[in-house]
């Protein structure tokens, strides 16, 4: 009972809000994926990143170490996943993005917020930014088979991070009107992310359940293992260790399905990995939280 009371305030808001999106879609209500995705990507997420980083006293060396840990975690996961896919004879273009990029936004951010408060949110923002930039550049590159550097310059998160770094470096304090505005705008981001996750799950299908289950278990297990190993290698402890392990243990990101559909890389197979790994995370995430809290 004590365990349930400790985990419920962290997990219940995440799963219940996503469930709301799922039920909304199952009821046949309209949901404009393109509009919501653009709203989050162009407005909500940059506002959330800037507001969180600019208003949080996060030392530069702490942020830099978190960014380095995130990059190494993604690289280690990608290399290990690529080796497994090569041995299994499965195509990299189809499955590597789903095994590499976890759902650090829709699920990871709120879990870190409810588990560790504003400090956890600030550190999770660093993880989120590095992963998002990688996902929106390397993700399409893997799916398309080519890397376009120009895509990097069109990622709004980069400019939000750059602006936050300038504010922190110069020691500026945001005026109340700007801070309140950014807080209000960024406040829509996490609820929209969770609702869109629920809607997406209602629309996804898993045609090959056995393969989807195996790859989902690989995504969750590999992510947790790499998160623990990287946290230890970087000497992280406390909240920083918890954020790295939690974020890297998330299920496959929904954006992997969008890229697979865009480049016609077996989108139904990718949808299966996202759907099943998300369902599995309902059982694995409490274990991860117990390990880091």
PASEBA-1860 file (N, C-alpha, C; in nm, 3 decimals):
! residues 293
1> XXXXXXXX> 0.083/-0.120/0.000/0.000/0.000/0.000/0.087/0.125/0.000 ~ 0.195/0.127/0.082/0.285/0.241/0.086/0.350/0.264/-0.049 ~ 0.384/0.154/-0.118/0.445/0.164/-0.251/0.348/0.228/-0.349 ~ 0.222/0.183/-0.348/0.122/0.240/-0.437/0.098/0.388/-0.407 ~ 0.097/0.422/-0.279/0.076/0.562/-0.242/0.192/0.649/-0.288 ~ 0.313/0.593/-0.291/0.429/0.670/-0.334/0.433/0.689/-0.485 ~ 0.393/0.587/-0.561/0.402/0.593/-0.707/0.280/0.657/-0.773 ~ 0.165/0.649/-0.708/0.042/0.699/-0.770/0.049/0.848/-0.808
9> XXXXXXXX> 0.101/0.937/-0.722/0.107/1.078/-0.761/0.198/1.104/-0.880 ~ 0.292/1.013/-0.906/0.384/1.029/-1.019/0.324/0.973/-1.147 ~ 0.270/0.852/-1.139/0.226/0.782/-1.259/0.082/0.811/-1.298 ~ -0.006/0.832/-1.199/-0.148/0.851/-1.229/-0.174/0.968/-1.323 ~ -0.116/1.087/-1.301/-0.142/1.197/-1.394/-0.101/1.166/-1.538 ~ 0.010/1.092/-1.553/0.060/1.058/-1.686/-0.035/0.963/-1.756 ~ -0.067/0.851/-1.691/-0.150/0.749/-1.755/-0.295/0.794/-1.770 ~ -0.348/0.868/-1.675/-0.488/0.910/-1.684/-0.507/1.015/-1.793
17> XXXXXXXX> -0.411/1.106/-1.808/-0.423/1.207/-1.915/-0.410/1.141/-2.052 ~ -0.315/1.047/-2.065/-0.303/0.973/-2.191/-0.429/0.891/-2.218 ~ -0.486/0.834/-2.111/-0.610/0.759/-2.126/-0.722/0.850/-2.176 ~ -0.722/0.975/-2.130/-0.822/1.070/-2.179/-0.812/1.089/-2.330 ~ -0.689/1.100/-2.380/-0.670/1.112/-2.524/-0.713/0.987/-2.597 ~ -0.683/0.872/-2.539/-0.724/0.744/-2.599/-0.876/0.734/-2.610 ~ -0.945/0.766/-2.501/-1.091/0.759/-2.501/-1.152/0.862/-2.595 ~ -1.089/0.976/-2.605/-1.135/1.080/-2.698/-1.133/1.027/-2.841
25> XXXXXXXX> -1.023/0.962/-2.878/-1.010/0.909/-3.014/-1.106/0.793/-3.036 ~ -1.119/0.704/-2.937/-1.208/0.589/-2.951/-1.354/0.632/-2.962 ~ -1.386/0.750/-2.907/-1.523/0.801/-2.918/-1.549/0.868/-3.052 ~ -1.448/0.872/-3.137/-1.465/0.929/-3.270/-1.460/1.081/-3.274 ~ -1.406/1.142/-3.170/-1.396/1.288/-3.167/-1.279/1.334/-3.253 ~ -1.290/1.453/-3.313/-1.182/1.500/-3.401/-1.056/1.539/-3.324 ~ -0.942/1.514/-3.385/-0.813/1.551/-3.327/-0.718/1.578/-3.442 ~ -0.676/1.703/-3.457/-0.590/1.743/-3.567/-0.444/1.719/-3.530
33> XXXXXXXX> -0.389/1.605/-3.572/-0.252/1.571/-3.537/-0.152/1.674/-3.589 ~ -0.172/1.719/-3.712/-0.078/1.814/-3.771/-0.073/1.943/-3.693 ~ -0.190/1.996/-3.659/-0.196/2.120/-3.583/-0.131/2.105/-3.445 ~ -0.168/1.998/-3.374/-0.116/1.978/-3.238/0.035/1.957/-3.241 ~ 0.083/1.879/-3.337/0.227/1.854/-3.348/0.302/1.983/-3.375 ~ 0.252/2.063/-3.468/0.318/2.191/-3.499/0.311/2.287/-3.381 ~ 0.199/2.287/-3.310/0.184/2.374/-3.193/0.286/2.337/-3.086 ~ 0.303/2.208/-3.062/0.400/2.164/-2.962/0.543/2.191/-3.009
41> XXXXXXXX> 0.572/2.157/-3.133/0.709/2.167/-3.185/0.756/2.310/-3.201 ~ 0.668/2.396/-3.252/0.708/2.533/-3.285/0.689/2.630/-3.169 ~ 0.584/2.608/-3.089/0.550/2.703/-2.983/0.570/2.644/-2.843 ~ 0.499/2.536/-2.813/0.493/2.485/-2.677/0.627/2.437/-2.624 ~ 0.693/2.346/-2.696/0.818/2.290/-2.647/0.929/2.395/-2.636 ~ 0.950/2.482/-2.736/1.051/2.587/-2.719/1.022/2.679/-2.601 ~ 0.894/2.714/-2.581/0.859/2.799/-2.467/0.887/2.728/-2.336 ~ 0.856/2.599/-2.331/0.879/2.520/-2.209/1.028/2.508/-2.180
49> XXXXXXXX> 1.108/2.481/-2.284/1.253/2.468/-2.266/1.313/2.599/-2.220 ~ 1.279/2.708/-2.289/1.336/2.838/-2.253/1.294/2.880/-2.113 ~ 1.166/2.868/-2.084/1.114/2.910/-1.954/1.176/2.829/-1.841 ~ 1.189/2.698/-1.860/1.243/2.612/-1.755/1.390/2.640/-1.731 ~ 1.469/2.647/-1.840/1.613/2.667/-1.826/1.645/2.808/-1.777 ~ 1.574/2.908/-1.828/1.605/3.047/-1.792/1.565/3.079/-1.649 ~ 1.464/3.010/-1.597/1.415/3.039/-1.463/1.466/2.943/-1.357 ~ 1.553/2.850/-1.397/1.606/2.752/-1.303/1.756/2.775/-1.285
57> XXXXXXXX> 1.800/2.777/-1.161/1.942/2.798/-1.133/2.018/2.667/-1.157 ~ 2.032/2.631/-1.284/2.100/2.507/-1.320/2.243/2.542/-1.361 ~ 2.342/2.502/-1.283/2.481/2.535/-1.317/2.518/2.485/-1.455 ~ 2.605/2.561/-1.522/2.642/2.527/-1.660/2.709/2.390/-1.667 ~ 2.798/2.361/-1.570/2.867/2.233/-1.576/2.772/2.116/-1.555 ~ 2.667/2.138/-1.474/2.566/2.033/-1.454/2.489/2.008/-1.582 ~ 2.448/2.117/-1.649/2.376/2.104/-1.776/2.464/2.039/-1.882 ~ 2.592/2.078/-1.885/2.684/2.023/-1.985/2.705/1.873/-1.962
65> XXXXXXXX> 2.717/1.834/-1.835/2.736/1.691/-1.806/2.612/1.612/-1.842 ~ 2.494/1.670/-1.817/2.369/1.603/-1.854/2.359/1.589/-2.006 ~ 2.398/1.695/-2.079/2.394/1.689/-2.225/2.489/1.581/-2.277 ~ 2.609/1.574/-2.218/2.705/1.472/-2.260/2.655/1.332/-2.230 ~ 2.595/1.314/-2.112/2.541/1.183/-2.075/2.429/1.142/-2.170 ~ 2.346/1.239/-2.209/2.237/1.210/-2.302/2.290/1.164/-2.437 ~ 2.390/1.237/-2.489/2.446/1.203/-2.619/2.510/1.063/-2.617 ~ 2.583/1.034/-2.510/2.648/0.903/-2.499/2.543/0.793/-2.484
73> XXXXXXXX> 2.438/0.822/-2.410/2.330/0.724/-2.390/2.263/0.690/-2.523 ~ 2.234/0.792/-2.603/2.173/0.770/-2.735/2.267/0.690/-2.825 ~ 2.396/0.726/-2.824/2.493/0.657/-2.908/2.507/0.512/-2.867 ~ 2.518/0.487/-2.737/2.533/0.349/-2.689/2.410/0.265/-2.724 ~ 2.291/0.324/-2.708/2.168/0.253/-2.742/2.163/0.221/-2.890 ~ 2.199/0.320/-2.973/2.196/0.300/-3.119/2.292/0.191/-3.163 ~ 2.414/0.192/-3.107/2.515/0.092/-3.146/2.469/-0.048/-3.104 ~ 2.422/-0.060/-2.981/2.377/-0.191/-2.933/2.257/-0.241/-3.012
81> XXXXXXXX> 2.162/-0.150/-3.041/2.044/-0.189/-3.119/2.082/-0.230/-3.260 ~ 2.177/-0.157/-3.320/2.220/-0.189/-3.456/2.282/-0.328/-3.462 ~ 2.360/-0.363/-3.360/2.421/-0.496/-3.357/2.315/-0.605/-3.348 ~ 2.212/-0.582/-3.264/2.105/-0.681/-3.250/2.028/-0.695/-3.381 ~ 1.998/-0.583/-3.445/1.923/-0.587/-3.570/2.003/-0.656/-3.680 ~ 2.136/-0.633/-3.681/2.218/-0.698/-3.783/2.219/-0.849/-3.763 ~ 2.233/-0.893/-3.637/2.233/-1.036/-3.608/2.098/-1.098/-3.643 ~ 1.989/-1.024/-3.615/1.855/-1.075/-3.641/1.815/-1.064/-3.788
89> XXXXXXXX> 1.895/-0.992/-3.866/1.863/-0.975/-4.008/1.746/-0.883/-4.034 ~ 1.723/-0.787/-3.945/1.612/-0.693/-3.960/1.664/-0.560/-4.015 ~ 1.586/-0.492/-4.098/1.633/-0.369/-4.163/1.653/-0.253/-4.065 ~ 1.768/-0.188/-4.075/1.801/-0.075/-3.988/1.705/0.041/-4.009 ~ 1.674/0.071/-4.136/1.591/0.187/-4.167/1.454/0.179/-4.102 ~ 1.407/0.058/-4.082/1.273/0.040/-4.026/1.275/0.048/-3.874 ~ 1.368/-0.024/-3.811/1.358/-0.046/-3.666/1.458/0.034/-3.582 ~ 1.571/0.077/-3.639/1.671/0.144/-3.557/1.621/0.272/-3.490
97> XXXXXXXX> 1.545/0.359/-3.560/1.495/0.479/-3.491/1.408/0.447/-3.370 ~ 1.321/0.347/-3.382/1.232/0.312/-3.271/1.308/0.256/-3.151 ~ 1.419/0.188/-3.176/1.498/0.132/-3.068/1.592/0.236/-3.007 ~ 1.622/0.341/-3.082/1.717/0.442/-3.037/1.650/0.557/-2.962 ~ 1.539/0.607/-3.017/1.479/0.730/-2.964/1.357/0.698/-2.877 ~ 1.369/0.723/-2.745/1.258/0.697/-2.654/1.160/0.813/-2.650 ~ 1.047/0.789/-2.588/0.942/0.891/-2.578/0.973/0.984/-2.460 ~ 1.075/1.068/-2.478/1.122/1.154/-2.370/1.029/1.273/-2.347
105> XXXXXXXX> 0.941/1.302/-2.443/0.852/1.417/-2.429/0.719/1.382/-2.369 ~ 0.638/1.310/-2.447/0.502/1.276/-2.402/0.499/1.209/-2.266 ~ 0.591/1.118/-2.241/0.590/1.042/-2.116/0.702/1.082/-2.021 ~ 0.824/1.100/-2.074/0.939/1.124/-1.989/0.934/1.252/-1.910 ~ 0.898/1.363/-1.974/0.897/1.492/-1.903/0.802/1.494/-1.784 ~ 0.675/1.453/-1.802/0.587/1.458/-1.685/0.629/1.364/-1.573 ~ 0.684/1.247/-1.606/0.729/1.155/-1.501/0.843/1.219/-1.421 ~ 0.940/1.282/-1.491/1.051/1.347/-1.421/1.002/1.465/-1.338
113> XXXXXXXX> 0.903/1.537/-1.390/0.847/1.650/-1.315/0.780/1.603/-1.187 ~ 0.693/1.504/-1.197/0.620/1.457/-1.079/0.711/1.381/-0.982 ~ 0.818/1.321/-1.034/0.908/1.244/-0.948/1.008/1.333/-0.875 ~ 1.060/1.437/-0.943/1.171/1.514/-0.887/1.146/1.664/-0.881 ~ 1.028/1.710/-0.919/0.999/1.852/-0.910/1.070/1.934/-1.016 ~ 1.091/2.063/-0.988/1.148/2.154/-1.086/1.293/2.121/-1.120 ~ 1.369/2.070/-1.024/1.507/2.031/-1.055/1.508/1.917/-1.157 ~ 1.421/1.819/-1.136/1.411/1.710/-1.231/1.364/1.757/-1.366
121> XXXXXXXX> 1.271/1.853/-1.367/1.221/1.908/-1.493/1.331/1.980/-1.570 ~ 1.413/2.057/-1.499/1.521/2.129/-1.565/1.622/2.034/-1.628 ~ 1.660/1.930/-1.553/1.754/1.832/-1.607/1.691/1.753/-1.721 ~ 1.563/1.720/-1.707/1.492/1.648/-1.813/1.482/1.733/-1.939 ~ 1.477/1.866/-1.922/1.474/1.955/-2.038/1.602/1.943/-2.120 ~ 1.715/1.927/-2.051/1.842/1.909/-2.122/1.840/1.778/-2.200 ~ 1.797/1.671/-2.133/1.784/1.540/-2.200/1.689/1.550/-2.318 ~ 1.576/1.617/-2.296/1.474/1.633/-2.400/1.529/1.708/-2.520
129> XXXXXXXX> 1.604/1.815/-2.495/1.655/1.897/-2.605/1.755/1.821/-2.689 ~ 1.853/1.756/-2.624/1.955/1.682/-2.699/1.891/1.569/-2.779 ~ 1.797/1.498/-2.717/1.732/1.386/-2.786/1.644/1.436/-2.900 ~ 1.571/1.544/-2.878/1.481/1.596/-2.981/1.559/1.644/-3.103 ~ 1.668/1.717/-3.078/1.750/1.763/-3.191/1.805/1.643/-3.267 ~ 1.851/1.541/-3.195/1.901/1.421/-3.262/1.790/1.350/-3.339 ~ 1.672/1.343/-3.277/1.561/1.270/-3.340/1.513/1.339/-3.467 ~ 1.509/1.472/-3.465/1.458/1.543/-3.581/1.562/1.562/-3.691
137> XXXXXXXX> 1.685/1.521/-3.665/1.789/1.526/-3.769/1.832/1.385/-3.808 ~ 1.876/1.305/-3.709/1.922/1.169/-3.738/1.807/1.073/-3.765 ~ 1.691/1.096/-3.698/1.575/1.009/-3.721/1.534/1.004/-3.867 ~ 1.505/1.119/-3.928/1.472/1.118/-4.071/1.588/1.071/-4.157 ~ 1.712/1.100/-4.113/1.828/1.058/-4.192/1.836/0.905/-4.199 ~ 1.812/0.838/-4.086/1.813/0.691/-4.085/1.700/0.637/-4.171 ~ 1.581/0.697/-4.155/1.464/0.650/-4.230/1.478/0.674/-4.379 ~ 1.538/0.788/-4.416/1.551/0.823/-4.557/1.680/0.770/-4.618
145> XXXXXXXX> 1.777/0.736/-4.533/1.904/0.688/-4.584/2.001/0.798/-4.621 ~ 1.972/0.924/-4.578/2.063/1.036/-4.605/2.046/1.143/-4.499 ~ 2.155/1.215/-4.471/2.155/1.319/-4.369/2.156/1.456/-4.435 ~ 2.061/1.542/-4.396/2.054/1.679/-4.446/2.081/1.775/-4.331 ~ 2.198/1.839/-4.333/2.238/1.928/-4.225/2.141/2.045/-4.211 ~ 2.079/2.087/-4.322/1.987/2.200/-4.318/1.871/2.179/-4.223 ~ 1.835/2.053/-4.201/1.723/2.025/-4.109/1.756/2.070/-3.966 ~ 1.885/2.066/-3.931/1.925/2.105/-3.797/1.892/2.250/-3.769
153> XXXXXXXX> 1.907/2.335/-3.870/1.883/2.478/-3.853/1.735/2.511/-3.846 ~ 1.649/2.413/-3.874/1.505/2.438/-3.870/1.440/2.377/-3.746 ~ 1.521/2.341/-3.647/1.468/2.286/-3.522/1.452/2.401/-3.423 ~ 1.329/2.442/-3.391/1.307/2.558/-3.303/1.369/2.543/-3.165 ~ 1.381/2.420/-3.116/1.439/2.399/-2.983/1.580/2.454/-2.972 ~ 1.656/2.448/-3.082/1.793/2.498/-3.080/1.797/2.645/-3.040 ~ 1.707/2.723/-3.097/1.706/2.867/-3.072/1.656/2.897/-2.931 ~ 1.565/2.815/-2.881/1.518/2.833/-2.744/1.631/2.806/-2.645
161> XXXXXXXX> 1.709/2.702/-2.671/1.823/2.670/-2.585/1.929/2.779/-2.592 ~ 1.959/2.826/-2.714/2.059/2.931/-2.731/2.018/3.057/-2.655 ~ 1.889/3.093/-2.664/1.841/3.212/-2.593/1.851/3.193/-2.442 ~ 1.818/3.074/-2.393/1.827/3.047/-2.249/1.971/3.053/-2.200 ~ 2.065/3.002/-2.281/2.207/3.008/-2.244/2.254/3.152/-2.232 ~ 2.210/3.237/-2.326/2.247/3.379/-2.321/2.195/3.444/-2.193 ~ 2.069/3.416/-2.159/2.007/3.473/-2.039/2.083/3.429/-1.914 ~ 2.117/3.300/-1.908/2.189/3.248/-1.790/2.331/3.303/-1.783
169> XXXXXXXX> 2.398/3.310/-1.899/2.537/3.356/-1.901/2.549/3.502/-1.858 ~ 2.451/3.584/-1.896/2.454/3.726/-1.863/2.389/3.757/-1.729 ~ 2.333/3.654/-1.667/2.271/3.674/-1.536/2.144/3.755/-1.539 ~ 2.076/3.756/-1.652/1.953/3.833/-1.664/1.839/3.764/-1.589 ~ 1.748/3.843/-1.540/1.626/3.791/-1.479/1.509/3.830/-1.568 ~ 1.430/3.733/-1.608/1.319/3.761/-1.697/1.218/3.852/-1.629 ~ 1.168/3.954/-1.699/1.062/4.037/-1.640/0.937/3.954/-1.613 ~ 0.861/3.997/-1.514/0.745/3.918/-1.471/0.647/3.893/-1.584
177> XXXXXXXX> 0.625/3.995/-1.669/0.526/3.979/-1.777/0.570/3.871/-1.876 ~ 0.703/3.864/-1.905/0.752/3.764/-1.999/0.753/3.626/-1.935 ~ 0.797/3.620/-1.809/0.800/3.492/-1.739/0.660/3.433/-1.726 ~ 0.563/3.517/-1.692/0.426/3.468/-1.677/0.367/3.424/-1.811 ~ 0.399/3.499/-1.917/0.349/3.462/-2.050/0.406/3.328/-2.095 ~ 0.537/3.313/-2.080/0.601/3.187/-2.118/0.549/3.071/-2.034 ~ 0.527/3.097/-1.905/0.474/2.994/-1.818/0.336/2.949/-1.861 ~ 0.252/3.045/-1.901/0.117/3.011/-1.944/0.120/2.934/-2.076
185> XXXXXXXX> 0.203/2.979/-2.171/0.210/2.911/-2.301/0.271/2.773/-2.286 ~ 0.379/2.763/-2.209/0.445/2.633/-2.194/0.360/2.535/-2.114 ~ 0.265/2.589/-2.035/0.180/2.502/-1.956/0.091/2.411/-2.038 ~ 0.069/2.446/-2.164/-0.017/2.362/-2.248/0.060/2.243/-2.305 ~ 0.193/2.247/-2.299/0.274/2.151/-2.373/0.260/2.008/-2.320 ~ 0.282/1.987/-2.192/0.279/1.851/-2.137/0.140/1.789/-2.147 ~ 0.031/1.861/-2.111/-0.102/1.801/-2.131/-0.130/1.765/-2.276 ~ -0.091/1.852/-2.369/-0.112/1.822/-2.511/-0.030/1.701/-2.555
193> XXXXXXXX> 0.093/1.692/-2.505/0.177/1.576/-2.538/0.111/1.446/-2.492 ~ 0.060/1.446/-2.371/-0.002/1.325/-2.318/-0.132/1.291/-2.391 ~ -0.212/1.392/-2.419/-0.337/1.368/-2.493/-0.307/1.315/-2.633 ~ -0.208/1.375/-2.700/-0.174/1.329/-2.835/-0.117/1.187/-2.832 ~ -0.046/1.153/-2.724/0.004/1.016/-2.710/-0.113/0.918/-2.702 ~ -0.214/0.951/-2.620/-0.331/0.865/-2.608/-0.406/0.850/-2.739 ~ -0.421/0.960/-2.811/-0.489/0.956/-2.941/-0.411/0.870/-3.039 ~ -0.278/0.887/-3.041/-0.194/0.809/-3.132/-0.203/0.660/-3.102
201> XXXXXXXX> -0.203/0.625/-2.974/-0.210/0.483/-2.937/-0.344/0.422/-2.979 ~ -0.451/0.502/-2.976/-0.582/0.452/-3.017/-0.586/0.422/-3.166 ~ -0.499/0.487/-3.243/-0.501/0.474/-3.389/-0.398/0.374/-3.441 ~ -0.302/0.336/-3.357/-0.197/0.245/-3.401/-0.242/0.100/-3.395 ~ -0.181/0.018/-3.477/-0.210/-0.126/-3.480/-0.079/-0.204/-3.479 ~ -0.082/-0.324/-3.425/0.036/-0.410/-3.419/0.011/-0.536/-3.500 ~ 0.053/-0.539/-3.628/0.023/-0.654/-3.714/0.101/-0.780/-3.677 ~ 0.223/-0.764/-3.626/0.305/-0.879/-3.589/0.337/-0.868/-3.440
209> XXXXXXXX> 0.249/-0.923/-3.358/0.258/-0.903/-3.214/0.385/-0.964/-3.155 ~ 0.428/-1.080/-3.205/0.546/-1.146/-3.149/0.671/-1.062/-3.172 ~ 0.688/-1.014/-3.294/0.805/-0.930/-3.325/0.796/-0.797/-3.250 ~ 0.675/-0.741/-3.245/0.658/-0.613/-3.175/0.691/-0.629/-3.027 ~ 0.651/-0.740/-2.967/0.679/-0.764/-2.826/0.829/-0.780/-2.801 ~ 0.896/-0.853/-2.890/1.040/-0.876/-2.874/1.118/-0.745/-2.887 ~ 1.083/-0.666/-2.989/1.152/-0.538/-3.009/1.117/-0.437/-2.900 ~ 0.995/-0.445/-2.849/0.955/-0.355/-2.739/1.034/-0.387/-2.613
217> XXXXXXXX> 1.048/-0.515/-2.584/1.127/-0.555/-2.468/1.273/-0.511/-2.484 ~ 1.323/-0.519/-2.607/1.459/-0.475/-2.636/1.472/-0.325/-2.613 ~ 1.375/-0.247/-2.661/1.379/-0.100/-2.642/1.382/-0.062/-2.495 ~ 1.295/-0.124/-2.416/1.286/-0.090/-2.274/1.407/-0.141/-2.196 ~ 1.447/-0.265/-2.222/1.561/-0.321/-2.150/1.692/-0.255/-2.187 ~ 1.712/-0.233/-2.317/1.835/-0.170/-2.364/1.844/-0.026/-2.314 ~ 1.731/0.045/-2.317/1.731/0.183/-2.269/1.766/0.191/-2.121 ~ 1.706/0.105/-2.040/1.734/0.105/-1.896/1.880/0.070/-1.869
225> XXXXXXXX> 1.931/-0.032/-1.939/2.069/-0.074/-1.918/2.168/0.036/-1.955 ~ 2.145/0.099/-2.070/2.234/0.207/-2.114/2.224/0.327/-2.020 ~ 2.103/0.357/-1.974/2.086/0.467/-1.880/2.162/0.445/-1.751 ~ 2.153/0.325/-1.695/2.224/0.293/-1.572/2.375/0.296/-1.593 ~ 2.421/0.240/-1.706/2.565/0.235/-1.734/2.621/0.376/-1.756 ~ 2.552/0.458/-1.832/2.600/0.593/-1.860/2.598/0.680/-1.734 ~ 2.493/0.667/-1.653/2.486/0.742/-1.528/2.604/0.708/-1.438 ~ 2.639/0.580/-1.433/2.753/0.538/-1.352/2.884/0.590/-1.411
233> XXXXXXXX> 2.898/0.583/-1.543/3.021/0.628/-1.609/3.043/0.777/-1.590 ~ 2.935/0.856/-1.587/2.946/1.001/-1.570/2.944/1.042/-1.423 ~ 2.934/0.945/-1.334/2.934/0.976/-1.192/2.809/1.051/-1.147 ~ 2.697/1.027/-1.212/2.573/1.096/-1.176/2.508/1.027/-1.056 ~ 2.447/1.107/-0.972/2.372/1.050/-0.861/2.248/1.135/-0.835 ~ 2.165/1.092/-0.742/2.047/1.169/-0.706/1.953/1.193/-0.822 ~ 1.908/1.317/-0.836/1.810/1.354/-0.938/1.866/1.335/-1.078 ~ 1.991/1.373/-1.099/2.051/1.361/-1.233/2.053/1.215/-1.279
241> XXXXXXXX> 2.093/1.126/-1.190/2.093/0.982/-1.224/1.951/0.936/-1.253 ~ 1.856/0.979/-1.171/1.718/0.938/-1.191/1.662/0.983/-1.324 ~ 1.693/1.106/-1.364/1.643/1.158/-1.490/1.700/1.081/-1.609 ~ 1.831/1.054/-1.607/1.893/0.981/-1.717/1.833/0.841/-1.731 ~ 1.818/0.772/-1.619/1.766/0.635/-1.624/1.619/0.635/-1.666 ~ 1.539/0.726/-1.611/1.396/0.731/-1.645/1.376/0.765/-1.792 ~ 1.443/0.870/-1.839/1.423/0.912/-1.978/1.470/0.805/-2.077 ~ 1.582/0.741/-2.047/1.633/0.639/-2.140/1.551/0.511/-2.135
249> XXXXXXXX> 1.469/0.494/-2.030/1.387/0.374/-2.015/1.247/0.388/-2.074 ~ 1.220/0.501/-2.138/1.087/0.525/-2.194/1.061/0.436/-2.317 ~ 0.935/0.414/-2.351/0.902/0.336/-2.472/0.938/0.412/-2.598 ~ 0.920/0.350/-2.712/0.954/0.412/-2.840/0.869/0.536/-2.864 ~ 0.931/0.638/-2.921/0.864/0.766/-2.945/0.766/0.757/-3.062 ~ 0.656/0.830/-3.050/0.553/0.829/-3.154/0.606/0.887/-3.285 ~ 0.699/0.983/-3.277/0.754/1.044/-3.398/0.821/0.942/-3.489 ~ 0.867/0.830/-3.433/0.927/0.726/-3.516/0.826/0.672/-3.617
257> XXXXXXXX> 0.700/0.666/-3.577/0.594/0.620/-3.668/0.571/0.722/-3.779 ~ 0.575/0.850/-3.744/0.554/0.954/-3.845/0.663/0.950/-3.950 ~ 0.788/0.930/-3.908/0.897/0.922/-4.004/0.886/0.795/-4.089 ~ 0.847/0.683/-4.025/0.831/0.559/-4.100/0.721/0.572/-4.205 ~ 0.613/0.639/-4.170/0.504/0.661/-4.265/0.548/0.755/-4.377 ~ 0.625/0.859/-4.342/0.671/0.954/-4.441/0.759/0.888/-4.546 ~ 0.847/0.796/-4.503/0.942/0.732/-4.595/0.901/0.589/-4.632 ~ 0.778/0.550/-4.597/0.722/0.420/-4.633/0.812/0.306/-4.587
265> XXXXXXXX> 0.855/0.313/-4.460/0.940/0.210/-4.400/0.858/0.122/-4.306 ~ 0.767/0.044/-4.362/0.682/-0.047/-4.285/0.620/0.023/-4.162 ~ 0.542/0.127/-4.184/0.488/0.203/-4.070/0.404/0.119/-3.975 ~ 0.335/0.016/-4.025/0.256/-0.069/-3.936/0.344/-0.146/-3.837 ~ 0.462/-0.190/-3.884/0.555/-0.261/-3.796/0.607/-0.166/-3.687 ~ 0.641/-0.044/-3.728/0.690/0.055/-3.632/0.580/0.091/-3.533 ~ 0.458/0.103/-3.583/0.344/0.133/-3.494/0.329/0.025/-3.388 ~ 0.353/-0.100/-3.426/0.343/-0.209/-3.331/0.444/-0.196/-3.218
273> XXXXXXXX> 0.567/-0.156/-3.252/0.670/-0.139/-3.149/0.631/-0.025/-3.054 ~ 0.579/0.083/-3.108/0.539/0.197/-3.024/0.424/0.157/-2.932 ~ 0.325/0.092/-2.989/0.207/0.053/-2.912/0.243/-0.045/-2.800 ~ 0.313/-0.152/-2.836/0.342/-0.256/-2.738/0.442/-0.207/-2.633 ~ 0.544/-0.131/-2.674/0.641/-0.081/-2.576/0.575/0.016/-2.478 ~ 0.478/0.094/-2.525/0.407/0.185/-2.436/0.324/0.107/-2.335 ~ 0.257/0.002/-2.381/0.179/-0.082/-2.289/0.271/-0.152/-2.188 ~ 0.385/-0.201/-2.235/0.480/-0.266/-2.147/0.533/-0.170/-2.041
281> XXXXXXXX> 0.548/-0.044/-2.078/0.606/0.053/-1.985/0.519/0.076/-1.863 ~ 0.390/0.043/-1.874/0.302/0.055/-1.757/0.348/-0.039/-1.646 ~ 0.419/-0.147/-1.684/0.468/-0.243/-1.585/0.616/-0.220/-1.552 ~ 0.693/-0.171/-1.650/0.837/-0.153/-1.626/0.869/-0.020/-1.558 ~ 0.788/0.083/-1.586/0.819/0.215/-1.531/0.814/0.219/-1.378 ~ 0.717/0.154/-1.312/0.722/0.151/-1.165/0.850/0.088/-1.112 ~ 0.902/-0.013/-1.182/1.027/-0.077/-1.139/1.145/0.019/-1.155 ~ 1.144/0.095/-1.266/1.250/0.194/-1.288/1.246/0.301/-1.180
289> XXXXX> 1.127/0.348/-1.147/1.113/0.450/-1.043/1.163/0.399/-0.908 ~ 1.133/0.275/-0.877/1.181/0.216/-0.752/1.333/0.210/-0.749 ~ 1.393/0.190/-0.866/1.538/0.175/-0.872/1.611/0.309/-0.856 ~ 1.546/0.418/-0.888/1.615/0.547/-0.888/1.571/0.643/-0.779 ~ 1.461/0.613/-0.711/1.411/0.706/-0.610/1.447/0.659/-0.468
END
